[in-house]
Amino acid sequence: MTWFWSAPASARRALLGAWLGWLLDAFDVMLYALLLGTLITEFSLSKPMAGLLGSVTLAASGLGGVGFGLFADRYGRRPALITSLLVYSCFTFACGLATSVGQLALFRFLLGLGMGGAWTSGGALVSETWPDAHRAKALGLMQSAWSIGYALAAVAVAMLLPRFGWRAVFFLGIVPALVAVWVQRNIDESPVWLASKGTQAAVSPLRAIFGGRFVRYTLLLTMLSVTTIFVYWGLNLWVPAYLSLPIGQGGIGLSTSMMSAVVVIIQVGTFLGYVSFGFIADAIGRRRSFVMFILLAAVTTVAFGSVRHPVALAILGPVTSFFGSGLFSGFGAVAAELYPTAIRATAQGFTFNMGRIGSAFAPFLVGSFAERHGFGPAFAMLAIVLALGASTWIWLPETRRVVAADISV
């Protein structure tokens, strides 16, 4: 960890703030996936309808990510991160008050708006505060927070759901509001953003990312995010329900505690994938790292959907998540290295979060496919989408370069 301690203290605090924001984002958002089996019974939901509620959150996160990217480029990375924390924590709490499917859908939509801002603002903050040689490692460490947040959500569900019910689990989602207060008091604004303040581009950032040399990057990165995020949510929103639903409904039939244990084990693989990708990308480059992880994720996703024994799932799950989730550590570095400061957060927000919008129907489509053909074929379908994602690197360049307060667009 010499690379970590060699960075300035302000950079380490920025990484901690972004890390906590992303961890608690995962904690709040993944509570729905972990409670899905219970909510299907509580609200008499079909699999397609349950998936559609997940799609609502993803679509909102895409809109929120673009909006927060514009917010971060105009007003700063820190206030954007604080606002996103407050939004998604308050509406996760509100999910525990829902008495109908309509109310739950509304709260999940509003939660999603805040969810989209955490990665956008946090990623820009870390990209601009960390030394160039360690940027991918720092962003990988930030990304690793998602797996820890997901695992903590699984532990919370295992502890609270049997004793206090699903509403109490959602109430716990208010915790990120406390972190927002800490960020306000302890995190400095990005010096790169401050240096560019007052010299912003003549055209709007949203127009700029579709102008000149940037339009190709914007379209390709959006396609890359659509395909990979489609697979992530198509798989991960359904894995807890797949593990916990009765065998007669196409699931594995695990108890809540067993399901949570398998999910925690899977998140160990996710954590290692997130962290490893940063080191690999700094060592061999972004292009080769992305292609390797995406193709191996396709193979292991097919394998995961073909087994049903809990032990086999507990072994294959971490391997699948290592590759399928680890690749997301590279998005922040690639976007930061392709776009100048004046439009960087907008570019990161748009390309990543348009991927969320494009993938919004993944939970619905996987649920519908699983209803007709079973979860195995539904998961195998996702491998084809990953292959399309790998093809984007035919046209994307290697991106390792210095990130500075450049403003030319």
KOLVODREN-238771 format. One record per residue: residue number from 1; chain; x negated, y, z of N, C-alpha, C in turn. Coordinates in steps of 0.02 Angstrom, whole numbers. Layout:
residues N
NUM;A;X;Y;Z;X;Y;Z;X;Y;Z
...
//
This chain:
residues 409
1;A;-41;-61;0;0;0;0;-43;63;0
2;A;-106;57;-20;-150;115;-23;-121;169;-68
3;A;-91;147;-124;-62;194;-172;-7;236;-140
4;A;30;205;-93;85;241;-60;58;297;-15
5;A;9;280;26;-17;329;74;-61;381;42
6;A;-84;369;-20;-125;419;-54;-83;478;-81
7;A;-17;469;-84;27;523;-108;37;576;-54
8;A;54;638;-73;67;690;-24;127;671;21
9;A;126;697;82;180;682;129;248;703;102
10;A;250;759;66;314;782;38;340;732;-13
11;A;295;701;-51;316;651;-100;343;589;-66
12;A;310;569;-11;334;510;26;402;523;57
13;A;413;584;83;480;601;110;533;602;55
14;A;514;627;-4;562;628;-60;581;557;-79
15;A;531;512;-80;545;442;-96;589;411;-43
16;A;577;426;20;618;399;74;690;423;67
17;A;699;487;52;767;514;45;804;481;-13
18;A;769;474;-71;800;442;-129;813;368;-115
19;A;767;336;-79;773;265;-61;834;254;-17
20;A;843;296;34;901;290;78;966;303;40
21;A;965;353;-4;1025;369;-42;1046;311;-86
22;A;997;278;-117;1011;222;-162;1031;160;-123
23;A;999;149;-65;1016;92;-22;1089;97;-1
24;A;1109;154;23;1177;162;49;1228;166;-7
25;A;1206;188;-66;1248;184;-126;1266;111;-139
26;A;1215;68;-139;1227;-3;-150;1271;-32;-95
27;A;1257;-13;-34;1297;-38;23;1371;-22;13
28;A;1386;40;-3;1455;61;-10;1488;30;-71
29;A;1454;32;-128;1484;8;-190;1495;-67;-190
30;A;1447;-105;-163;1452;-178;-166;1498;-208;-114
31;A;1523;-167;-69;1573;-193;-22;1633;-220;-60
32;A;1652;-186;-115;1710;-209;-154;1698;-278;-182
33;A;1638;-290;-210;1623;-356;-238;1626;-409;-184
34;A;1599;-394;-126;1597;-442;-72;1666;-455;-41
35;A;1711;-407;-48;1779;-414;-21;1829;-435;-74
36;A;1804;-446;-135;1850;-458;-191;1895;-518;-181
37;A;1867;-573;-156;1909;-632;-143;1965;-616;-95
38;A;1950;-577;-42;2000;-557;7;2052;-510;-24
39;A;2028;-461;-64;2073;-412;-94;2119;-445;-146
40;A;2095;-495;-181;2137;-532;-229;2198;-561;-193
41;A;2186;-588;-133;2242;-616;-94;2285;-560;-63
42;A;2252;-509;-35;2287;-454;0;2335;-418;-46
43;A;2312;-403;-108;2353;-364;-154;2382;-406;-212
44;A;2376;-472;-207;2402;-518;-259;2376;-499;-328
45;A;2310;-491;-333;2278;-469;-395;2262;-529;-440
46;A;2270;-521;-505;2244;-570;-552;2169;-555;-561
47;A;2131;-602;-591;2060;-589;-603;2050;-529;-649
48;A;2088;-523;-704;2078;-464;-747;2092;-398;-710
49;A;2144;-396;-668;2159;-335;-631;2104;-320;-580
50;A;2080;-371;-546;2025;-362;-498;1963;-335;-533
51;A;1950;-362;-592;1893;-337;-631;1904;-266;-654
52;A;1965;-249;-671;1981;-182;-695;1968;-130;-640
53;A;1982;-147;-577;1968;-101;-522;1893;-88;-517
54;A;1854;-140;-530;1781;-130;-532;1761;-86;-590
55;A;1795;-94;-646;1780;-54;-706;1795;20;-694
56;A;1847;34;-655;1865;103;-639;1807;138;-604
57;A;1776;103;-556;1720;132;-519;1661;144;-566
58;A;1647;97;-610;1591;104;-656;1601;162;-704
59;A;1662;169;-730;1676;224;-776;1666;291;-740
60;A;1690;295;-679;1682;356;-640;1609;370;-625
61;A;1570;318;-611;1499;328;-596;1462;355;-657
62;A;1485;335;-717;1455;363;-777;1469;437;-784
63;A;1530;455;-773;1548;526;-776;1511;566;-722
64;A;1509;537;-662;1475;570;-607;1401;577;-619
65;A;1371;527;-650;1300;529;-664;1282;585;-713
66;A;1322;593;-765;1311;647;-814;1321;714;-780
67;A;1376;720;-742;1390;783;-707;1336;801;-657
68;A;1313;753;-618;1261;767;-569;1194;781;-603
69;A;1182;752;-663;1122;769;-699;1120;842;-718
70;A;1176;867;-743;1182;939;-760;1175;981;-697
71;A;1206;959;-643;1203;993;-578;1130;997;-554
72;A;1093;941;-559;1025;938;-535;978;981;-577
73;A;989;986;-642;947;1028;-684;961;1102;-671
74;A;1021;1118;-651;1039;1189;-641;1024;1213;-570
75;A;1041;1171;-520;1038;1193;-450;984;1157;-409
76;A;954;1106;-436;901;1071;-399;918;999;-384
77;A;865;959;-375;874;887;-362;902;874;-292
78;A;879;912;-243;899;900;-173;974;912;-162
79;A;1002;969;-182;1074;978;-170;1117;928;-208
80;A;1093;905;-266;1131;854;-303;1132;788;-264
81;A;1075;770;-234;1072;708;-195;1117;713;-134
82;A;1115;769;-99;1157;778;-39;1231;773;-56
83;A;1251;806;-110;1322;806;-129;1346;736;-147
84;A;1304;700;-183;1324;632;-203;1333;587;-142
85;A;1288;594;-92;1294;555;-31;1360;568;4
86;A;1380;631;9;1441;649;43;1503;623;6
87;A;1502;626;-60;1560;604;-99;1571;530;-92
88;A;1518;490;-105;1531;418;-104;1543;390;-34
89;A;1515;422;17;1527;397;85;1599;411;107
90;A;1624;470;93;1692;488;113;1744;444;79
91;A;1734;430;15;1786;391;-20;1779;316;-11
92;A;1721;292;11;1716;223;33;1758;214;96
93;A;1751;261;143;1791;260;203;1865;261;186
94;A;1884;302;136;1954;308;117;1982;243;90
95;A;1939;201;59;1962;136;33;1993;94;88
96;A;1968;103;149;1996;66;206;2065;88;226
97;A;2087;145;199;2154;170;214;2205;153;161
98;A;2182;123;105;2226;108;48;2281;59;68
99;A;2342;74;45;2399;30;58;2429;3;-6
100;A;2400;22;-64;2425;-3;-128;2366;-7;-176
101;A;2378;-43;-231;2326;-49;-283;2310;19;-313
102;A;2362;61;-322;2352;127;-350;2306;170;-307
103;A;2317;169;-241;2275;208;-196;2204;182;-196
104;A;2196;116;-197;2130;86;-198;2093;106;-262
105;A;2129;105;-318;2099;125;-382;2076;198;-381
106;A;2117;242;-352;2100;313;-348;2037;323;-306
107;A;2035;291;-248;1977;300;-204;1914;270;-235
108;A;1921;214;-271;1863;184;-305;1839;230;-361
109;A;1884;264;-394;1864;311;-447;1825;369;-417
110;A;1850;398;-364;1816;456;-333;1750;435;-302
111;A;1748;376;-273;1685;349;-247;1634;344;-304
112;A;1656;321;-361;1611;312;-418;1579;377;-441
113;A;1615;432;-436;1587;496;-456;1524;512;-414
114;A;1528;499;-349;1470;510;-307;1415;460;-318
115;A;1435;398;-331;1386;345;-343;1341;362;-402
116;A;1369;392;-453;1331;409;-513;1276;460;-500
117;A;1286;502;-449;1237;554;-435;1176;532;-397
118;A;1181;478;-359;1126;457;-316;1065;437;-356
119;A;1074;396;-407;1017;375;-448;990;433;-490
120;A;1035;472;-519;1014;527;-562;970;577;-525
121;A;995;602;-469;958;653;-431;897;624;-396
122;A;906;565;-366;849;534;-331;794;514;-379
123;A;812;487;-437;762;468;-487;722;527;-512
124;A;756;583;-525;722;643;-549;675;670;-494
125;A;697;669;-432;657;694;-376;593;653;-368
126;A;599;587;-370;540;545;-363;494;551;-423
127;A;522;553;-483;482;558;-544;437;620;-543
128;A;463;674;-515;428;738;-518;383;752;-457
129;A;385;709;-407;344;721;-347;287;671;-340
130;A;289;616;-378;238;564;-370;184;569;-423
131;A;121;551;-405;66;552;-453;81;507;-513
132;A;56;527;-571;71;491;-633;51;417;-630
133;A;-6;402;-599;-30;333;-598;14;286;-557
134;A;55;315;-513;96;273;-468;171;286;-476
135;A;191;321;-529;261;340;-537;306;278;-542
136;A;287;230;-583;329;170;-592;334;130;-527
137;A;279;128;-490;281;92;-425;329;127;-377
138;A;325;194;-374;370;231;-329;442;222;-349
139;A;457;225;-414;525;216;-436;548;144;-426
140;A;502;97;-432;519;28;-417;537;18;-344
141;A;499;53;-301;514;49;-229;581;81;-215
142;A;595;137;-248;661;169;-240;716;120;-262
143;A;706;89;-320;756;44;-347;767;-16;-301
144;A;714;-37;-266;719;-95;-222;771;-84;-167
145;A;785;-21;-152;834;-7;-99;902;-36;-115
146;A;918;-42;-180;983;-70;-199;992;-141;-171
147;A;940;-182;-177;945;-251;-154;954;-254;-78
148;A;920;-209;-43;926;-208;30;996;-185;50
149;A;1021;-134;15;1089;-110;29;1141;-164;16
150;A;1132;-201;-39;1178;-255;-56;1176;-310;-3
151;A;1114;-328;19;1107;-379;70;1138;-357;136
152;A;1127;-294;155;1157;-268;217;1234;-268;213
153;A;1260;-254;153;1333;-257;144;1358;-328;155
154;A;1320;-377;130;1339;-447;139;1339;-466;213
155;A;1289;-442;249;1285;-456;321;1344;-422;357
156;A;1359;-360;338;1414;-324;369;1481;-360;358
157;A;1491;-384;297;1553;-421;282;1557;-485;323
158;A;1502;-521;328;1502;-583;367;1518;-570;440
159;A;1494;-513;466;1505;-498;537;1573;-467;552
160;A;1596;-423;508;1656;-385;522;1720;-415;494
161;A;1716;-443;434;1777;-467;401;1816;-518;442
162;A;1784;-571;468;1823;-621;506;1852;-593;571
163;A;1819;-542;600;1841;-516;665;1889;-457;660
164;A;1875;-412;613;1913;-349;611;1950;-336;546
165;A;1939;-377;495;1975;-369;433;1938;-325;383
166;A;1965;-323;321;1930;-288;267;1929;-212;275
167;A;1979;-184;308;1981;-111;316;1922;-86;357
168;A;1906;-122;410;1850;-102;453;1784;-102;414
169;A;1778;-148;366;1717;-151;326;1709;-87;285
170;A;1763;-65;254;1760;-3;215;1747;58;259
171;A;1773;58;320;1762;115;365;1688;125;380
172;A;1650;71;378;1578;76;391;1542;115;337
173;A;1575;124;280;1544;160;224;1534;233;234
174;A;1554;261;292;1545;332;305;1472;348;325
175;A;1432;297;339;1363;307;364;1321;353;319
176;A;1325;348;252;1282;392;211;1291;466;224
177;A;1347;487;250;1357;558;265;1305;582;316
178;A;1285;537;361;1233;555;410;1165;564;377
179;A;1151;524;326;1088;530;290;1085;596;252
180;A;1142;619;228;1144;683;192;1118;740;237
181;A;1134;737;301;1110;788;348;1035;783;354
182;A;1008;723;358;935;714;363;899;740;300
183;A;927;725;241;897;749;179;895;825;178
184;A;949;857;199;953;930;201;897;960;244
185;A;880;926;298;832;954;346;760;935;330
186;A;748;880;294;680;853;290;651;846;219
187;A;691;853;167;666;843;99;655;909;65
188;A;597;917;34;581;977;-5;606;969;-76
189;A;623;1025;-107;642;1024;-177;582;1005;-220
190;A;596;976;-278;543;957;-325;502;1018;-346
191;A;435;1018;-336;395;1075;-357;394;1083;-433
192;A;401;1028;-468;404;1032;-542;467;1068;-564
193;A;524;1053;-531;586;1088;-548;581;1162;-529
194;A;552;1176;-471;545;1246;-449;501;1285;-498
195;A;449;1253;-524;404;1287;-571;439;1303;-637
196;A;488;1262;-654;524;1273;-718;585;1318;-709
197;A;603;1333;-646;662;1374;-633;653;1444;-662
198;A;704;1468;-695;700;1534;-725;674;1533;-796
199;A;649;1475;-817;624;1469;-886;658;1410;-921
200;A;722;1402;-906;758;1346;-934;768;1352;-1009
201;A;785;1297;-1040;794;1297;-1113;849;1344;-1134
202;A;841;1371;-1195;891;1418;-1221;957;1384;-1235
203;A;954;1320;-1254;1015;1282;-1267;1032;1242;-1205
204;A;1094;1219;-1199;1113;1180;-1141;1075;1114;-1141
205;A;1059;1087;-1082;1023;1023;-1079;1059;967;-1116
206;A;1127;967;-1112;1164;913;-1145;1157;917;-1221
207;A;1155;977;-1248;1143;985;-1320;1070;968;-1337
208;A;1025;987;-1292;954;977;-1306;935;904;-1313
209;A;965;860;-1273;947;790;-1276;971;757;-1341
210;A;1014;792;-1377;1036;766;-1442;1007;807;-1500
211;A;955;845;-1485;924;886;-1537;854;862;-1553
212;A;831;877;-1613;762;865;-1633;738;794;-1620
213;A;679;791;-1588;647;725;-1577;681;684;-1523
214;A;727;715;-1484;755;680;-1426;816;637;-1443
215;A;849;651;-1499;912;615;-1513;900;540;-1519
216;A;844;520;-1551;831;448;-1558;820;416;-1490
217;A;782;449;-1447;771;422;-1381;836;416;-1342
218;A;877;467;-1347;940;468;-1310;985;410;-1331
219;A;992;399;-1396;1035;345;-1420;1008;277;-1401
220;A;942;267;-1407;913;202;-1392;914;186;-1317
221;A;898;236;-1276;901;225;-1204;972;213;-1180
222;A;1020;245;-1212;1090;233;-1195;1110;162;-1213
223;A;1089;139;-1272;1104;70;-1291;1070;20;-1243
224;A;1008;35;-1224;973;-8;-1177;1010;-12;-1110
225;A;1033;45;-1086;1069;45;-1022;1138;13;-1028
226;A;1173;24;-1084;1238;-8;-1093;1233;-83;-1089
227;A;1186;-111;-1125;1180;-185;-1128;1158;-214;-1061
228;A;1108;-185;-1030;1082;-214;-968;1129;-202;-909
229;A;1159;-143;-906;1206;-130;-851;1270;-170;-861
230;A;1291;-180;-923;1349;-222;-938;1339;-291;-906
231;A;1279;-319;-916;1265;-386;-890;1260;-384;-814
232;A;1228;-332;-787;1221;-329;-714;1290;-331;-680
233;A;1335;-286;-702;1399;-283;-669;1445;-341;-689
234;A;1438;-365;-750;1477;-423;-770;1461;-484;-727
235;A;1398;-489;-707;1377;-545;-665;1386;-530;-591
236;A;1358;-473;-568;1354;-461;-496;1420;-443;-463
237;A;1466;-412;-499;1530;-398;-467;1568;-463;-455
238;A;1555;-514;-496;1592;-576;-491;1557;-631;-451
239;A;1492;-625;-440;1456;-679;-405;1486;-693;-336
240;A;1499;-643;-293;1529;-659;-228;1596;-694;-233
241;A;1639;-670;-278;1704;-702;-288;1696;-772;-317
242;A;1649;-780;-364;1635;-845;-394;1614;-895;-340
243;A;1574;-872;-292;1551;-916;-239;1606;-932;-188
244;A;1651;-884;-176;1700;-892;-122;1769;-916;-145
245;A;1787;-907;-208;1853;-929;-230;1858;-1006;-226
246;A;1918;-1032;-214;1928;-1104;-212;1909;-1137;-278
247;A;1891;-1201;-275;1873;-1237;-336;1930;-1238;-386
248;A;1992;-1241;-360;2050;-1240;-404;2058;-1176;-444
249;A;2026;-1122;-421;2028;-1058;-456;1964;-1044;-495
250;A;1923;-1096;-502;1862;-1089;-541;1800;-1070;-502
251;A;1807;-1063;-435;1751;-1044;-394;1714;-1103;-365
252;A;1667;-1088;-319;1627;-1140;-287;1659;-1162;-222
253;A;1698;-1118;-190;1733;-1136;-129;1693;-1129;-65
254;A;1643;-1083;-65;1603;-1073;-4;1641;-1031;47
255;A;1625;-1041;110;1654;-1000;163;1624;-929;159
256;A;1654;-882;195;1628;-813;195;1556;-810;217
257;A;1539;-847;270;1470;-845;296;1421;-876;246
258;A;1441;-931;214;1398;-963;164;1390;-919;103
259;A;1444;-889;81;1441;-843;23;1393;-786;38
260;A;1400;-756;98;1357;-700;116;1284;-722;119
261;A;1272;-782;144;1203;-807;148;1172;-814;79
262;A;1210;-842;31;1184;-849;-37;1171;-781;-68
263;A;1216;-733;-56;1207;-665;-83;1144;-633;-55
264;A;1132;-642;10;1071;-615;40;1009;-646;9
265;A;1010;-712;-2;954;-745;-34;943;-718;-105
266;A;997;-707;-141;991;-680;-209;959;-611;-207
267;A;976;-571;-155;948;-504;-151;874;-503;-134
268;A;849;-558;-106;776;-563;-97;742;-563;-166
269;A;770;-601;-212;744;-601;-280;751;-533;-314
270;A;807;-500;-301;818;-433;-329;765;-384;-304
271;A;753;-385;-238;703;-341;-208;634;-352;-238
272;A;614;-415;-243;548;-431;-271;544;-410;-345
273;A;598;-418;-381;599;-397;-451;592;-322;-458
274;A;628;-284;-417;623;-211;-420;552;-187;-407
275;A;522;-213;-354;454;-191;-335;403;-214;-386
276;A;409;-277;-408;360;-305;-455;360;-270;-522
277;A;420;-250;-545;423;-218;-610;380;-155;-612
278;A;381;-116;-559;341;-55;-558;267;-69;-566
279;A;241;-119;-530;170;-137;-536;154;-163;-606
280;A;199;-206;-632;188;-235;-698;190;-181;-752
281;A;239;-135;-746;245;-82;-796;186;-34;-795
282;A;159;-21;-735;99;22;-731;37;-14;-758
283;A;38;-81;-755;-20;-119;-777;-20;-135;-852
284;A;38;-157;-879;39;-180;-949;82;-136;-994
285;A;115;-86;-965;155;-41;-1005;229;-54;-997
286;A;269;-2;-1015;341;-7;-1007;372;-55;-1058
287;A;350;-51;-1120;381;-90;-1174;377;-165;-1160
288;A;317;-191;-1149;309;-263;-1139;344;-287;-1076
289;A;344;-245;-1024;377;-264;-961;452;-271;-972
290;A;483;-222;-1006;555;-225;-1018;574;-287;-1059
291;A;539;-298;-1113;557;-354;-1157;551;-420;-1120
292;A;496;-429;-1082;486;-491;-1045;542;-502;-994
293;A;558;-452;-955;609;-459;-903;678;-472;-934
294;A;695;-436;-988;762;-444;-1018;771;-514;-1046
295;A;722;-540;-1082;729;-606;-1113;731;-661;-1060
296;A;690;-655;-1009;692;-706;-955;757;-701;-916
297;A;785;-641;-910;850;-633;-877;905;-669;-917
298;A;901;-666;-983;951;-700;-1026;949;-775;-1014
299;A;890;-803;-1011;883;-876;-1002;909;-897;-933
300;A;889;-861;-882;909;-881;-814;982;-868;-800
301;A;1013;-820;-834;1085;-808;-825;1125;-868;-850
302;A;1105;-894;-908;1138;-955;-934;1130;-1012;-885
303;A;1070;-1020;-857;1057;-1075;-810;1099;-1067;-747
304;A;1105;-1005;-722;1143;-993;-661;1216;-1012;-670
305;A;1244;-998;-728;1314;-1013;-741;1328;-1087;-755
306;A;1275;-1126;-761;1284;-1197;-779;1280;-1244;-719
307;A;1263;-1217;-659;1259;-1260;-600;1313;-1239;-549
308;A;1330;-1286;-506;1383;-1272;-457;1364;-1292;-386
309;A;1309;-1328;-377;1289;-1348;-310;1260;-1287;-274
310;A;1280;-1276;-211;1256;-1217;-173;1180;-1211;-170
311;A;1145;-1268;-162;1072;-1265;-158;1042;-1242;-224
312;A;1069;-1269;-279;1045;-1249;-345;1058;-1175;-358
313;A;1117;-1152;-337;1134;-1081;-345;1088;-1037;-303
314;A;1071;-1061;-243;1027;-1022;-199;956;-1019;-226
315;A;937;-1067;-268;870;-1067;-299;871;-1025;-363
316;A;920;-1037;-405;924;-1001;-469;944;-928;-461
317;A;985;-914;-410;1009;-846;-401;954;-794;-393
318;A;905;-805;-349;851;-756;-342;808;-749;-404
319;A;798;-804;-441;759;-800;-502;795;-759;-555
320;A;860;-771;-561;901;-733;-608;901;-658;-591
321;A;910;-643;-527;912;-573;-506;843;-540;-510
322;A;789;-579;-502;722;-551;-508;713;-518;-576
323;A;732;-553;-628;723;-526;-696;781;-479;-716
324;A;842;-500;-701;901;-462;-723;909;-396;-688
325;A;886;-391;-626;891;-328;-589;825;-289;-589
326;A;769;-325;-588;704;-292;-584;691;-242;-639
327;A;717;-255;-698;705;-211;-755;731;-140;-744
328;A;780;-131;-699;808;-64;-689;758;-16;-657
329;A;705;-42;-627;653;1;-599;619;42;-653
330;A;622;20;-715;587;56;-768;624;114;-799
331;A;690;119;-789;728;171;-822;706;241;-803
332;A;695;252;-739;676;319;-716;610;341;-746
333;A;560;296;-748;495;314;-774;498;328;-849
334;A;533;286;-887;537;295;-959;570;361;-977
335;A;627;376;-945;662;438;-960;621;499;-939
336;A;588;494;-881;547;550;-858;490;564;-905
337;A;463;513;-937;405;521;-981;423;538;-1053
338;A;487;534;-1069;509;552;-1137;537;623;-1142
339;A;561;650;-1086;595;715;-1088;560;767;-1044
340;A;561;831;-1063;531;885;-1022;575;902;-962
341;A;545;940;-916;578;956;-852;646;988;-860
342;A;652;1035;-907;714;1074;-914;775;1031;-929
343;A;764;972;-957;821;929;-975;813;859;-947
344;A;764;849;-902;748;781;-879;805;748;-841
345;A;832;782;-791;885;752;-751;948;740;-793
346;A;962;786;-839;1019;776;-884;1008;714;-927
347;A;947;707;-954;932;649;-996;937;584;-956
348;A;908;584;-896;913;525;-853;985;510;-836
349;A;1022;562;-817;1092;553;-798;1134;528;-856
350;A;1123;557;-916;1164;538;-973;1149;467;-995
351;A;1085;452;-1009;1069;387;-1038;1085;329;-991
352;A;1070;338;-926;1084;284;-879;1159;278;-865
353;A;1191;334;-856;1262;331;-835;1310;322;-893
354;A;1291;341;-953;1331;320;-1010;1331;244;-1017
355;A;1274;215;-994;1272;142;-992;1323;114;-944
356;A;1334;149;-888;1385;128;-841;1455;133;-872
357;A;1466;187;-908;1532;195;-940;1541;140;-993
358;A;1488;130;-1034;1492;79;-1085;1501;9;-1058
359;A;1475;0;-996;1481;-67;-966;1542;-73;-920
360;A;1583;-20;-917;1637;-19;-869;1686;-77;-877
361;A;1694;-100;-938;1742;-155;-948;1711;-223;-937
362;A;1647;-225;-919;1615;-290;-907;1651;-331;-853
363;A;1666;-302;-794;1702;-343;-744;1769;-368;-769
364;A;1805;-325;-806;1870;-345;-833;1862;-401;-885
365;A;1813;-393;-931;1804;-442;-984;1780;-509;-956
366;A;1734;-507;-908;1711;-569;-878;1767;-603;-839
367;A;1807;-562;-803;1864;-590;-767;1914;-622;-814
368;A;1928;-589;-871;1975;-616;-920;1948;-680;-951
369;A;1883;-679;-968;1852;-737;-999;1850;-796;-951
370;A;1835;-780;-887;1833;-833;-836;1902;-863;-824
371;A;1954;-821;-830;2023;-844;-820;2041;-898;-873
372;A;2014;-888;-934;2031;-934;-988;1982;-993;-995
373;A;1917;-979;-986;1866;-1029;-1003;1822;-1049;-945
374;A;1826;-1015;-888;1784;-1030;-831;1725;-982;-826
375;A;1694;-981;-767;1640;-934;-755;1576;-952;-793
376;A;1563;-1015;-804;1502;-1035;-840;1497;-1004;-909
377;A;1547;-1015;-952;1546;-984;-1018;1546;-907;-1015
378;A;1580;-879;-964;1582;-806;-957;1513;-779;-943
379;A;1475;-812;-900;1406;-790;-885;1360;-801;-945
380;A;1371;-856;-981;1330;-869;-1040;1339;-815;-1093
381;A;1400;-789;-1099;1413;-735;-1146;1369;-674;-1133
382;A;1353;-662;-1069;1312;-605;-1050;1241;-610;-1076
383;A;1216;-670;-1086;1148;-679;-1111;1141;-651;-1182
384;A;1193;-656;-1222;1192;-628;-1290;1184;-553;-1288
385;A;1219;-522;-1240;1216;-449;-1233;1145;-428;-1214
386;A;1112;-467;-1171;1043;-451;-1152;996;-453;-1211
387;A;1006;-501;-1256;964;-505;-1316;969;-441;-1357
388;A;1029;-413;-1361;1038;-349;-1396;1000;-294;-1362
389;A;999;-295;-1296;962;-244;-1259;887;-247;-1273
390;A;860;-308;-1277;788;-315;-1291;770;-285;-1359
391;A;817;-287;-1406;802;-262;-1474;790;-187;-1477
392;A;812;-149;-1427;802;-77;-1429;728;-58;-1428
393;A;687;-103;-1400;615;-88;-1395;578;-96;-1461
394;A;613;-115;-1513;583;-114;-1580;570;-42;-1600
395;A;612;5;-1577;608;75;-1598;584;122;-1543
396;A;588;101;-1480;565;144;-1425;489;141;-1419
397;A;457;198;-1405;384;199;-1398;361;181;-1327
398;A;298;163;-1320;268;159;-1254;266;230;-1226
399;A;279;237;-1161;291;305;-1135;244;329;-1081
400;A;195;291;-1061;152;313;-1005;117;379;-1021
401;A;133;431;-984;101;496;-993;112;539;-931
402;A;81;599;-931;87;644;-875;157;677;-875
403;A;186;682;-816;249;719;-808;233;786;-775
404;A;248;840;-809;231;907;-783;290;954;-792
405;A;281;1017;-774;335;1066;-779;339;1094;-849
406;A;340;1050;-899;345;1072;-968;417;1091;-983
407;A;428;1139;-1027;496;1162;-1039;514;1161;-1112
408;A;469;1141;-1155;483;1142;-1226;533;1088;-1245
409;A;582;1108;-1283;633;1060;-1305;641;1065;-1381
//
